Amino acid sequence: MASKKFIGVLLMGLAGLSLPAVIASTSASADEATTGTSIVTEELCTWYMLGAPSTITLAPALVEGVAPEYVGEAIPVSAAFAGATNLNVYSSGNVNTGGRDSFGECTFYSSPTRPIVTVSIADVDFTANAALGGADVDMDFVAAAGNAFTVGATDATCGLPWTVSDAALATAALSNTLTTITTKGAVDSRVTGTNDRCATDLTVGINIPGAKTPLYPGQTYVWAGPAFTTALTTSTTDPS
């Protein structure tokens, strides 16, 4: 009986040793690869504006080559921005910004915008100063109904889909839209061979009112007018 028990113990030990050999015989392997690609993106279409007036010197029209004198009658004064100095609004790429006669290919992707150019004045006041004597409030005047600060816009190269409008800036309206594309659906969403460009000749002016008596007659008078702003904004919606 003792020998049988010994054999039983021995067999149990052999059975316990066989299990790790089965586990060690199973194995697996995997290789991991990276993926990727490279594509150049088109430039994003952007709106630009050139030629916005930075200084406006209003002057009367010459009469037989001579500037008229103020004798108590209204005198129109104006300034023109045309040709190489006119207002130029156009679309081009965000990297290749282009210029008056060039542009970069681009796309608006899925979000086209339409340009809106407005002109505005900070206030309506024109204050007078005599060369000798100084300020003369009797010769001051304001841009008001019947004598607005006008901005005449002449379409030089715009055409469809642009809208070009004159502006009359006065006490009732210090700001007006000058040029715009009314609907974003009319905007070239992809700029390749041509682009949306609007070159506009501008004439700005106002009248020095009549029926005024200068405090310093015989002197040269200078009027300081309001700050004039030309602004380009964009919109992703159509007018309501």
HUVENWO-V230517 format. One record per residue. N is the residue number from 0. RES is the residue in one small letter. PSI is psi in radians with two decimals (none if undefined). OMEGA is omega in whole degrees, -180 to 180 (NA if undefined). Layout:
BEGIN
n:N res:RES psi:PSI omega:OMEGA
n:N res:RES psi:PSI omega:OMEGA
END
This chain:
BEGIN
n:0 res:m psi:-0.62 omega:180
n:1 res:a psi:-0.69 omega:-180
n:2 res:s psi:-0.61 omega:179
n:3 res:k psi:-0.73 omega:178
n:4 res:k psi:-0.70 omega:-180
n:5 res:f psi:-0.76 omega:-180
n:6 res:i psi:-0.71 omega:180
n:7 res:g psi:-0.71 omega:178
n:8 res:v psi:-0.71 omega:-179
n:9 res:l psi:-0.74 omega:180
n:10 res:l psi:-0.66 omega:177
n:11 res:m psi:-0.65 omega:179
n:12 res:g psi:-0.69 omega:178
n:13 res:l psi:-0.69 omega:179
n:14 res:a psi:-0.67 omega:178
n:15 res:g psi:-0.53 omega:-180
n:16 res:l psi:-0.35 omega:-176
n:17 res:s psi:-0.40 omega:-175
n:18 res:l psi:-0.80 omega:178
n:19 res:p psi:-0.52 omega:179
n:20 res:a psi:-0.61 omega:178
n:21 res:v psi:-0.76 omega:180
n:22 res:i psi:-0.75 omega:-178
n:23 res:a psi:-0.37 omega:-177
n:24 res:s psi:-0.23 omega:178
n:25 res:t psi:2.41 omega:-180
n:26 res:s psi:2.75 omega:177
n:27 res:a psi:2.70 omega:178
n:28 res:s psi:2.69 omega:179
n:29 res:a psi:2.47 omega:175
n:30 res:d psi:2.35 omega:-178
n:31 res:e psi:2.26 omega:-180
n:32 res:a psi:2.47 omega:175
n:33 res:t psi:2.67 omega:178
n:34 res:t psi:2.75 omega:179
n:35 res:g psi:2.94 omega:176
n:36 res:t psi:3.04 omega:-177
n:37 res:s psi:2.22 omega:178
n:38 res:i psi:2.37 omega:177
n:39 res:v psi:2.36 omega:178
n:40 res:t psi:2.53 omega:177
n:41 res:e psi:2.58 omega:177
n:42 res:e psi:2.58 omega:179
n:43 res:l psi:2.23 omega:178
n:44 res:c psi:2.35 omega:-177
n:45 res:t psi:2.57 omega:178
n:46 res:w psi:2.41 omega:-179
n:47 res:y psi:2.71 omega:178
n:48 res:m psi:2.28 omega:176
n:49 res:l psi:2.66 omega:172
n:50 res:g psi:0.22 omega:175
n:51 res:a psi:2.31 omega:-178
n:52 res:p psi:2.29 omega:176
n:53 res:s psi:-0.50 omega:175
n:54 res:t psi:2.29 omega:-180
n:55 res:i psi:1.96 omega:178
n:56 res:t psi:1.85 omega:-179
n:57 res:l psi:2.37 omega:-178
n:58 res:a psi:2.63 omega:177
n:59 res:p psi:2.75 omega:175
n:60 res:a psi:2.45 omega:180
n:61 res:l psi:2.52 omega:175
n:62 res:v psi:1.91 omega:-175
n:63 res:e psi:0.72 omega:176
n:64 res:g psi:0.07 omega:-177
n:65 res:v psi:2.41 omega:177
n:66 res:a psi:2.37 omega:-179
n:67 res:p psi:2.68 omega:174
n:68 res:e psi:2.65 omega:177
n:69 res:y psi:2.14 omega:-180
n:70 res:v psi:0.33 omega:-179
n:71 res:g psi:0.03 omega:176
n:72 res:e psi:2.63 omega:-179
n:73 res:a psi:2.43 omega:178
n:74 res:i psi:2.05 omega:175
n:75 res:p psi:2.38 omega:175
n:76 res:v psi:2.49 omega:-175
n:77 res:s psi:2.99 omega:175
n:78 res:a psi:2.52 omega:-177
n:79 res:a psi:2.51 omega:176
n:80 res:f psi:1.77 omega:-174
n:81 res:a psi:2.91 omega:178
n:82 res:g psi:-2.19 omega:-177
n:83 res:a psi:-0.20 omega:-179
n:84 res:t psi:0.21 omega:-177
n:85 res:n psi:3.05 omega:-179
n:86 res:l psi:2.18 omega:-174
n:87 res:n psi:2.04 omega:-179
n:88 res:v psi:2.32 omega:-174
n:89 res:y psi:2.86 omega:176
n:90 res:s psi:2.50 omega:179
n:91 res:s psi:3.09 omega:-178
n:92 res:g psi:2.83 omega:179
n:93 res:n psi:-0.31 omega:177
n:94 res:v psi:-0.93 omega:176
n:95 res:n psi:1.61 omega:-172
n:96 res:t psi:-0.26 omega:178
n:97 res:g psi:-2.82 omega:-178
n:98 res:g psi:-2.72 omega:-177
n:99 res:r psi:-0.55 omega:-176
n:100 res:d psi:0.26 omega:-177
n:101 res:s psi:2.85 omega:176
n:102 res:f psi:2.83 omega:178
n:103 res:g psi:2.48 omega:177
n:104 res:e psi:2.49 omega:-175
n:105 res:c psi:3.06 omega:176
n:106 res:t psi:2.63 omega:175
n:107 res:f psi:0.04 omega:-176
n:108 res:y psi:-2.23 omega:-176
n:109 res:s psi:0.14 omega:-175
n:110 res:s psi:1.26 omega:178
n:111 res:p psi:2.57 omega:176
n:112 res:t psi:2.71 omega:178
n:113 res:r psi:2.51 omega:-176
n:114 res:p psi:2.58 omega:176
n:115 res:i psi:2.07 omega:179
n:116 res:v psi:2.12 omega:179
n:117 res:t psi:2.67 omega:172
n:118 res:v psi:2.52 omega:-178
n:119 res:s psi:2.79 omega:173
n:120 res:i psi:2.58 omega:-176
n:121 res:a psi:-0.57 omega:178
n:122 res:d psi:-2.96 omega:-176
n:123 res:v psi:0.16 omega:-169
n:124 res:d psi:2.32 omega:171
n:125 res:f psi:1.95 omega:-175
n:126 res:t psi:2.41 omega:-173
n:127 res:a psi:2.50 omega:174
n:128 res:n psi:2.30 omega:177
n:129 res:a psi:2.55 omega:-179
n:130 res:a psi:-0.74 omega:174
n:131 res:l psi:1.98 omega:-179
n:132 res:g psi:-0.67 omega:176
n:133 res:g psi:-2.54 omega:-173
n:134 res:a psi:2.46 omega:178
n:135 res:d psi:1.66 omega:-176
n:136 res:v psi:-0.40 omega:179
n:137 res:d psi:-0.35 omega:-180
n:138 res:m psi:0.00 omega:174
n:139 res:d psi:2.72 omega:173
n:140 res:f psi:2.99 omega:-179
n:141 res:v psi:2.73 omega:172
n:142 res:a psi:2.00 omega:-175
n:143 res:a psi:3.12 omega:178
n:144 res:a psi:2.30 omega:-177
n:145 res:g psi:-0.31 omega:175
n:146 res:n psi:1.13 omega:-179
n:147 res:a psi:2.80 omega:170
n:148 res:f psi:1.88 omega:-172
n:149 res:t psi:2.55 omega:173
n:150 res:v psi:1.82 omega:179
n:151 res:g psi:2.18 omega:-177
n:152 res:a psi:2.16 omega:178
n:153 res:t psi:2.12 omega:-179
n:154 res:d psi:2.01 omega:178
n:155 res:a psi:-0.78 omega:-178
n:156 res:t psi:0.22 omega:-169
n:157 res:c psi:-1.24 omega:-177
n:158 res:g psi:-2.92 omega:177
n:159 res:l psi:2.52 omega:6
n:160 res:p psi:0.39 omega:-174
n:161 res:w psi:2.65 omega:170
n:162 res:t psi:2.18 omega:-179
n:163 res:v psi:2.23 omega:-175
n:164 res:s psi:2.57 omega:171
n:165 res:d psi:2.82 omega:179
n:166 res:a psi:2.48 omega:175
n:167 res:a psi:1.90 omega:-176
n:168 res:l psi:2.15 omega:-176
n:169 res:a psi:-2.98 omega:-177
n:170 res:t psi:-0.59 omega:-177
n:171 res:a psi:-0.40 omega:-178
n:172 res:a psi:1.87 omega:180
n:173 res:l psi:-0.13 omega:-177
n:174 res:s psi:2.49 omega:177
n:175 res:n psi:2.66 omega:173
n:176 res:t psi:2.32 omega:-178
n:177 res:l psi:-0.97 omega:178
n:178 res:t psi:2.59 omega:180
n:179 res:t psi:2.84 omega:164
n:180 res:i psi:2.05 omega:-167
n:181 res:t psi:-0.67 omega:-178
n:182 res:t psi:2.44 omega:-179
n:183 res:k psi:-0.37 omega:177
n:184 res:g psi:-0.34 omega:179
n:185 res:a psi:-0.13 omega:-180
n:186 res:v psi:2.41 omega:173
n:187 res:d psi:1.89 omega:-176
n:188 res:s psi:-0.38 omega:176
n:189 res:r psi:2.10 omega:-177
n:190 res:v psi:2.00 omega:178
n:191 res:t psi:-1.52 omega:-177
n:192 res:g psi:-0.56 omega:179
n:193 res:t psi:2.89 omega:176
n:194 res:n psi:2.93 omega:176
n:195 res:d psi:1.97 omega:180
n:196 res:r psi:2.44 omega:179
n:197 res:c psi:1.94 omega:175
n:198 res:a psi:2.16 omega:-174
n:199 res:t psi:2.18 omega:172
n:200 res:d psi:2.36 omega:-177
n:201 res:l psi:2.49 omega:169
n:202 res:t psi:2.09 omega:180
n:203 res:v psi:2.54 omega:-178
n:204 res:g psi:3.01 omega:177
n:205 res:i psi:2.92 omega:177
n:206 res:n psi:2.36 omega:165
n:207 res:i psi:2.01 omega:-170
n:208 res:p psi:2.69 omega:175
n:209 res:g psi:-3.05 omega:176
n:210 res:a psi:0.58 omega:175
n:211 res:k psi:2.59 omega:179
n:212 res:t psi:2.05 omega:-178
n:213 res:p psi:2.52 omega:176
n:214 res:l psi:-0.44 omega:-179
n:215 res:y psi:1.25 omega:-179
n:216 res:p psi:2.57 omega:-178
n:217 res:g psi:-0.20 omega:-180
n:218 res:q psi:2.75 omega:173
n:219 res:t psi:2.26 omega:-180
n:220 res:y psi:2.49 omega:176
n:221 res:v psi:2.32 omega:178
n:222 res:w psi:2.31 omega:174
n:223 res:a psi:2.09 omega:-178
n:224 res:g psi:-3.10 omega:-179
n:225 res:p psi:2.78 omega:174
n:226 res:a psi:2.38 omega:-177
n:227 res:f psi:2.24 omega:-176
n:228 res:t psi:2.31 omega:171
n:229 res:t psi:2.13 omega:-174
n:230 res:a psi:2.39 omega:174
n:231 res:l psi:2.11 omega:174
n:232 res:t psi:2.93 omega:178
n:233 res:t psi:2.75 omega:180
n:234 res:s psi:2.50 omega:177
n:235 res:t psi:0.06 omega:-179
n:236 res:t psi:2.85 omega:176
n:237 res:d psi:2.76 omega:178
n:238 res:p psi:2.49 omega:-180
n:239 res:s psi:none omega:NA
END
